[in-house]
């Protein structure tokens, strides 16, 4: 997805939120904001928003001299999600449709997004969980279920820490031995890395790989050969969150996008209301 | 008031809103947005937000090749306010405290601000009028009343078209012959100019002067000598709206600021909640 003009004020606001999240030093906040404004004045609107976000967060990490400034909130939301996990696991198992319940909860966890909301509270997460069980699901769960059943190789693209614990509910519904899970290779906002996959208990269940990148999405040109090999040779890709959607929605692969709609531009692009729980099949056709 | 870092994302968003209000040509929208981003990267944060807005709207008017792009909505909201005027005038006259009712209604009219909200509806205006009669007034009406009674020369700084019809209610409560009313000399957003003062019927009641400027506020260094003479020699200044507050709140004069709080930065600066009706006395002390 390209960057829309509407994304620009949001990018500026998110940059300010992010740098404030990491430092109370106003001179650093101002320096970063001016750098972002200058860079955004020259932005290539054909690139997806996560490409700009990648650049911005590299600059912020440079200025605040921290490699992983969101580590603390990532731990905090992993812990919070792990506390909810046993109850949610029971809901899935006792549900009339465990796959649907797992999909709904995995999407509920997508609310844990510090790129969109750097002041997220645990109350907002529990509210998201609660609503996810009764709100409309924009997508065809039977179609998804059938695609999972017939797939030989499934690649599951995670999004954020905390959320990755919710993903475990869905990953455990997939055919064991057929699934590879991908995380970001390097810290970016609160996106999940290998440490989060291990904390969530996913490394014990399926092979987990880094994607080679520090972008808050999946920019294929920035990913490792190992990741691209999995991406090319999987017959089903399950992609979590807005950042992965923004970077992969124009790619010619069969992808299921699972996300909670958290911005007006994506709502318009997908054709769903803000807050929607989305399970969207994207059937890319290969053009040789 | 200086420009806070929080103002920056808002300036970018307002610029996009404004250029979209004036043209549907996306290439013009993009060009203006890039110019604003570039200029904002170099912004002097010691200047007030209206100084940046003045520059931005000059650029927008240049690109859309229109001298007064808000003329149509200015006419529309003048007309709307004139239709409400007889009823509001009766409320003032029948009120137990006509000065207070006129102050409340004048502040209610300050909702007509296309700088803050370019999608304002007439329903929002009538809701503002309704609430203004019962909401708390943050200020001392008796103190204001006494200041009016003892003043020899009063200068009334108007803000927006439409709103200026509401101002007439208050201006008619001031001692006739002692009041001069000021408007912007040149079009800027939906700020009132001489034409709006005439449409509101104010030119028949008091002398009206232009302030010499096309800023959405009162930047003294940008004002005419005639205006500055009135500003210096009036013993009471009544200032309407956020833009006049932002540009005059650090000036050493006795000023009553009447405004509706429409942004979080001003709310924090004034120490009132968003949406508040404010009658704030600012007693500047001359330092020689």
Interface residues (C-beta under 8 A of the other chain):
Chain A: X5 X6 X8 X9 X10 X12 X13 X16 X26 X29 X30 X33 X34 X35 X37 X38 X40 X41 X42 X45
Chain B: X5 X6 X8 X9 X10 X12 X13 X16 X26 X29 X30 X33 X34 X35 X37 X38 X40 X41 X42 X45
